[in-house]
Amino acid sequence: MKPNDISLITLSTRIRDERKSQGLSQTELADLAGVSLNFVSQLESAKSTVRIDKVLQVLSTLGLELHIRYGKMGISQ
């Protein structure tokens, strides 16, 4: 596993956990975020080819923020 894979898995897990904590299905999140169900599924599965603009739409819908720090990726709690 590459270091970037760990960050993607962390992001995917955080998104899935937040979706579930808000009581949303993948379909509901996709509709609210304006993305496809397939995209949400791939995002939560840590598929490495997801589009960042759509990732940001999903994060915004869930009330999450992505913070970029020099050399590290952090996810706001």
Rosetta blueprint (number, residue, H / E / L):
1 M L
2 K L
3 P H
4 N H
5 D H
6 I H
7 S H
8 L H
9 I H
10 T H
11 L H
12 S H
13 T H
14 R H
15 I H
16 R H
17 D H
18 E H
19 R H
20 K H
21 S H
22 Q L
23 G L
24 L L
25 S L
26 Q H
27 T H
28 E H
29 L H
30 A H
31 D H
32 L H
33 A H
34 G L
35 V L
36 S L
37 L H
38 N H
39 F H
40 V H
41 S H
42 Q H
43 L H
44 E H
45 S L
46 A L
47 K L
48 S L
49 T L
50 V L
51 R L
52 I H
53 D H
54 K H
55 V H
56 L H
57 Q H
58 V H
59 L H
60 S H
61 T H
62 L H
63 G L
64 L L
65 E L
66 L E
67 H E
68 I E
69 R E
70 Y L
71 G L
72 K E
73 M E
74 G E
75 I E
76 S L
77 Q L
